[in-house]
Amino acid sequence: MNIEKLYPEKVFHYFAEISKIPRASKKEKQISDWLVKFAKERKLRVIQDEHNNVIIKKKATEGYEDFSPLILQGHMDMVWEKNKDTEFDFSTQGIELVKDGNFLKAKGTTLGADNGIAVAYALAILDSDDIKHPALEIVITTDEEDGMSGVNNLDFAEFDGKTLINLDTEEYGEVYVSSAGGARTETKFIFEIKKIGKDYTPVSIEVKGLSGGHSGAQIHENLGNSIKILSEVLYHLSKRYEMSLIHINGGGKVNAIPREAIAEIAVKLDGDSIDELKKLAGLAFENILKDFKVSDKSPVLIVEKMEIKNVKGSFSGISLGDTSNIITFLHEFPNGILQMSRHIEGLVQTSINLGFINTEIVDGNAKIKVQSLARSMENAPLNKLVEEITELTRKHDANIKIASSNPPWEYKENSKIRELIAKSFKELTGKEPVIKAIHAGLECGIFTENIKNADVVSIGPNIYGAHTPEERMDIKSVGETWEWILKILENYNIKEE
């Protein structure tokens, strides 16, 4: 669709342009090269590093030459998620944009407003000659969604500025001044595959119909985690039946709360009918939803007897003991909110998302990989949580590695950019913005760790359902945020001390 008539036209033009380019985490070469070409065509200084991060510099306009350079920052990668019934190849197709009332959405997939809108804002500023601004250092990073390897490998000596506005939050009128640090864990089990006796019945158990969501910003909403719910159903069934696990899969991205999960098991019914097993599974499912206070409107449990020919590979699975081991591990694995902040009402202090599980059959072995994302607003509880996951993993004879970690972005008591942003907002709206912290991983903490005396804030338009096919961006707030950015640039008067 043609969205370029929406306000602000230039912002939506560039959002549409980058939406045509596949840009998954760790697969950003094409969009990175496009950004370099954009800068060179406008004779702007551009730096592209070996990690495909892009820095574009633009000189100050008249009257702003003596002010400290301003860094504007976002990330170019997006989460690839689609509905199960959507035929779509992210690696070759552009996102299909849809205007739905007051919102911009995508057709059956994630929209990529997280964080494509930051890129669009930056490009619109760089492509304009009538905007007043200080010297600008635009930095668009890679791999924010899948480990933050882009920002972690930036050459921070390239920056002259110490003042930074991150454009990766999703609530207009709110200024974020602190965010959680995170650590990704990856646990691997290797189990020998064995033939399953004929007195076992193959059954598939699937959890679906969940909303999913951002594993940081939405962790407090009690959204159901399909992997955790499925593992609890299996744990309850294992108290009644002997079971051999054939296959278990669930989730997609570790920073998204998983919406679907499925296990294939072989069950020794011992005279019970399949209907009796279904009834017990259903009771366990209902109790789990109550215990976890799941807020999703339409969670579904599907239990079906499988025909032998439908079982993946030969009719074999891991031993009863190994099955008990992996199910108990998943049962004991923490998930969701672990601690609320003692300092900021309503803020999650520490959490973890059990985000991904996959089974691969290789050389007669079942290799089961489990991934999680731990978050905390402070380093000490984050390190303690990672230690607990490590101990749990070793207890269950598995291997663990910490795939990546990033530091918390801690609150800065005296902030000139926070004051300037608040002043600009009040001039536009007559209201004070809301100053907030967020329990999601922003790249801001890495900048404050690497740029001495960095002064950082984060703002953005209203975006809902990020990391899911329900992602939608409020069109009006895109324009309101644009006007706010322009007012900030106009009012900018920060000098380094």
N, C-alpha and C positions, 0 to 999 in steps of 0.2 A: 504494500500500500504506500501511497505518497503521504508521508507525515510532515513534509517540509513546510507546510502551510501553518503548522502549529507554532505557537509562540514559546520561546524565541526561535525564529526560523533557522538561524545559523547553527544553533545548538542541536536542534532536531535533524538538520541536514547532516551534520557530522555523526550524530548517533546512528542515523540510517546507513551512512557510508561504512562505519566500522562494523555494523551488524551484518554486513555482507561477507565479512572476513572471518573464517574459523579462527578461534583464539582460545583454545583450552590451555590450562596450566601446563607448562613445560612444552607447549607446541605453539609458541608465539612468534616464530620467525617471520611469518607472513605479515602479521599486523605490525611487528616491529619495523620491518623494512618499509612498510607503507608509511609509517610515521616519519621515518628518516627522509623518505622522498618528499613528503609534505613539507618538512622543514627546509630542505634544500631548495625546493621550488620557490620558497618565500625568502631565500637568502638569509635564513636564520642559522646561528651556530648550533650544531647538533652533534651529540656524542652517542654512539651505540656501542655498548660493551659486549663481551663475549657471552653474557647471559641474556642478551637481547633487551636489557634495560635501555631506555631512551631518555636523554636529557636534552631539552631544547631551551636555548637562552635568547631572550629578547631585551633589547636596551630600554632604559627608562624613557618615558615621554618627557617633554619639556616641563620643567618645574619639579621633577621627581628625581633628578640625577643624584642628589646628595643623600637620599634615603637608603637604608640597608636593603639589599635585594630580597625579594619575597619568593619563597619556594612554594609552588602549587603542586600537589602530589596526588596521584591515583594509580590504579593498576590496570593493565590492559587485558589480563586473562579473565575468564568467566567460568562458572560451573556448568558443565554439560549434564543436564537432566531432562528426561522427556517422559511423557505418559507411556504406559506399556503399549497402548493401541496406536501410538503415533509413529508413522513411517517417516523417519528422518535420519539423515546421515550428517552429524555435526561436522565431520572432517571435510566434507565437500560442499555442503549447503550453507547459505546464509540464513540467519534467523528471519522467520516470517513475522513481520510486525503487524499488530492488529490494534486498532483504536476501539476500545470498549467503554463507551460513555466517557467518563472523565479520566480514564486510565489508558496507558499504553501497555499492551501485553504481547506475548508471542503465541503462535499457533501450536499448542501442545508441547512446548519446550520452555526452558528457562529463557528469560528475556535478555539477560546480560546487562541490565541497568547497574547491577553490582559487578564491575564498577565502570561500565562503559560510559555512564553519564559524566563521570569525572574527566574522561578522555575527551568527550564532546565539549564540555565547558572549556577545557584547556585549548582545544583546537579553535574554537570560536573566538577566544581571546587573541590567540596568535594570528588569526586570519583577519583581524580588525585593525584599522588604523585610527579609529576615532575614540578609542578607549584610553582614558588616563590611567597610568600605572607606573610603579617603580620598576627597576630592573627585575625581570622575571626569570626564574629558573624552574622550568616545567619538567618534572620527573615522572615518567610513566614506567612503573616496574612490572616485572614478570612474576609468575608463579606465586602470587599472594594467596590464592585459594588452596594450594596444595603443598605448603611448606615454607613460603616466604624466602625461597632461595634467591630470588631476584634482588630484593632489598638487602639481604644479608651479604650479597657479593658486590654491592655498589662501592665505587670509589668515592668516599665522602670528601676527599680532597678537591673534587670537582666543584663543590659548592662554595660560593662566596657568602651566601646568606645564612642566617641563623634563625630566621622567622619562617615558619611553615604552616600552610593550611592544607590539611588532608581533606579530600572530598569523597570520603568513603563511608560516611554514616547516612542514615536513611530516615531522618525525621526533621522536616523543615521547622525552623525556629528553635532548634536545640543545638547547643554548642557542647561538643564532647571534649573533655579535658583529661581523661584517663581511660585506659583500656586494659584488658586482661592480657597476661602472657600465656603462652601455650606450649604444650609438648605433645608430639604425636608418637604413639607407641605402636609397634608391630610385633605381634606374637605369632610364632610358627610352631605348629604341631606336625609331627610325621608319624603316621600309624600304618602298620602293616595291614594290607587287605586280606581278608579270609573269606572262604566260601561260607555261605549262610545255609543252615539246614532247612529242609523242606517243611518243617513244623513252624516256621516263621512266616508271618504275613507281611508283605511290603505295603507300606502306608506313606502317603505324602501328607504333610501338615504345613499349611500356609497361613501366614498372617498378612493381611492387606487392608486397604481402605483407610490407611492412616494419612494424616495431612503432611507429615514431614515438616522441615523448617530449618532455620539457621541454628546450629548447635551451640552458638554463644548467645546471640541476641534474643533467641526464643526459648532458651533452656528452662526458663522459669514458668513457661506456659503449660507444663505437664502434658506436652504432646507425646503421644505414644511412640516408643522405640520398638520397631518390629522385631529386631534381633533379640532384645531383652525379653520381650513378651513371648516370643517363640521359645527361647531357651527355658523360660519358666514353665511353659506348658510341657516341654520335654522333661524337665526336672520332676514335675508332678507325676507324669505318666511313668517315669522310671521307678517310682516308689511302688507301683503296682505291677509293672510288666518288665520282663527281660527284653532288652532292646539292643539292636545293632545299628549304628548310624551308617547310612550309605552316602549321604550327601547333605550339605547344609550351605546355603547361600543367603546373603541379605545385604541391603544397603548398597550405596554407590560411592559417594564421597564421604570421607571421614568427618568433614566439617558440616555435614547435613544430617539431621536426625532421620534415620532410615524409615522409609514408608512401607517396605515390603520385605518379607523374608520367608524362605521355604526350606523344609528339611524332608529328606526321604529316609525312612527308617524301616527296619524289619522287626516286627513285634511278635513275641510268643504269647498268643492270646490265652492259652491255658483254658480252653473251653468257653471263654467269653466270645460274644459276637462282635463284629466290627462296629455295630451300633452302640454296644456298651462302651467300647473304647471312645467312640465319638462323643458319647454323653459325658464321660469322665473328662475328656479334653475340653469340652464346652464349659463344664462347671469350673475347671481350673482357669480357663480363659476369662470368664466373668469375674472370678475372684481376683485375678491378677489386675484386671482393669480397675477394680475398686481399690485394691491395695496401692496401686501406683497413681490413683486419682487421675487416670487418663482423661484428657479433655476432648479428644477427637470425637466427632459426631458419629462416624460410621465405621468403626473397626470391625473387621470380619475375620473369623477363623474358618478355614476350609480343611476338613479331614476326609481323605478319600483313599479307598483301597486301590492299589495299583496293579495292573496286569504285569506279569513278568516281562513281557516284551517292551513295556514302557519304562522299565528301570534302566537308567543310564549305565552302559557297560554291561558286564555280566552280573548275575545276581550274587553280589558279594558286598561285604562291608567290613567295618573295623570290629574288633572284638568287643565283648560285653564290658570288659574292664576298661578298655580305651574309650568306649562310648560313655561310660560313667564318668571317666576322667574329664572329657571335654565338656560334658553337660554340667558337671559340678563346677568346673572352671567358669563357665558362662554364668551360672547361678551366683557364684561368689563375686563376679566382676562388678564393681560399682558402676552406677550409671545415674546421670542427672545431677541435681543440686546436692552438693555435699556440705556446703556451709554458706550462710548469708553474711553479708558485711556487717560488722559491728559499728561502722562509722557512717554509712550511707543507707538510709532506710530503703528497702526494696531492691537493693543491689546484690546480685549473686557474687559471693566472694570466690568460691571454688566449685568446680563442676567437672564432669567428664561425660563424653559421648561415646558409647559403644557403636561405632559408625559403619563397620564393614566386616563381613565374614565371607570367605570363599573356600571352596573345596576343589582341589585339583588332583586327579589321579595320574601318578607318574611312576613308571617302573614297579608296579605292584604295590605302591604306597599311596595313602591318602594324605595329601599335604593341605592342612587347614590353616589359613591365615586369618588373624583377627587384628583389626586396627581400631585404635581409639584416639580421641583428642581430649587431653586434659587442659583445663584453663584455671587461672587464678589471678586475682588482682595484685598479689604479692608473690615474691620469689620463694619464700620459705614454705608456704603450704603447697605450692606447685611442685617443688622438689620432693616434699614428703609424699605427695600423692604418687609421683613417678616411682619412688622407692617402694611403695606399697604394691603397685602393679608389678614391679619387677619381682618382688618376693612371692606374689601370688603365682606368677608365671613359672618361676623356678620350682615352687611347691608342686606344680602339676607337670613337671618334667618337659617344659617347652623352652624354646629360645626366644629372647626378646631383644629388640634394638629400639633405641630412641631415634626415630626417623628424622625429626627436626624439632627445634624449640626456638621460641622467641620470648624476649623479656617483656614484663609488664610496662606500660606507659604510666608513670606515676604523676600525680597531680603536682603542678607548679603553682606555688602560692602567689607569686607576683608575675603576672603575664601581661605584657603590653598588647599582644595581639588579641588576647581574650577581651581586654577592655575596648580595643578598637572595633572588634567585631560586634560587641554588645552595643556600643554607641551607634554604629551603622544600622543595626537592626532597629533600634529605637527610633532613629530618624525616619526610617521607611514606614514603620508600623505603629509607632507610638507605644510599643510594648517592650518589655525586657525579654530577651531570649532565656530559655531554660538552660542552665549549666548542669551538665550530666556526666556521669561515667558510664561505660558500657562493658558488659561481660562478653565481649567478642574480641578477637585478635585483630588489632590494627597495626599497620607498619610503623606507627608513630614512635613506639618504644625503641625501635631499632635506630631511628633517627636521633632520638634524645641520648641514646647510648654512644653514638658515634660523632655527633656534632656538639662540641662543648657549649654549654649555656643555650642550647636550642630552646626556642619558644614555640610551642606547637598547639594547634587546635584542630578540630575536625567538624565539618558541617556537610549537609547534603539535602536533597529533596526527599519527599515521602516515597519510599519503596517498601512494598509489602510482599511477603512470601519469597524472599530471596533464597536461592539454591533449590527451588522447586518449580515445576511447570506452572504453578499459580502465581509466579512472580509478576508484579504489576507496578507501574510507576505512575504517580499522580501528576498529570500533565500541568495543572495549574501551579503546583509547587515547584516544578522545574523552572517555570518563569519567575516565580517569586525568589527562588534561590539565585537565579541569574542576576536579578536586580540587586540582591543582597551582595553578591560578589562584586558587582560593578561599584556599588557604594563603598565597599571595603577598599577597593583599589583607589577610588577617588579620595577617600579619607586617609589613605596610608601616609604616615609621617614618622615611621619608626627609624631611629638612628641607633647604630651600635654605640654602646658606651665605651 
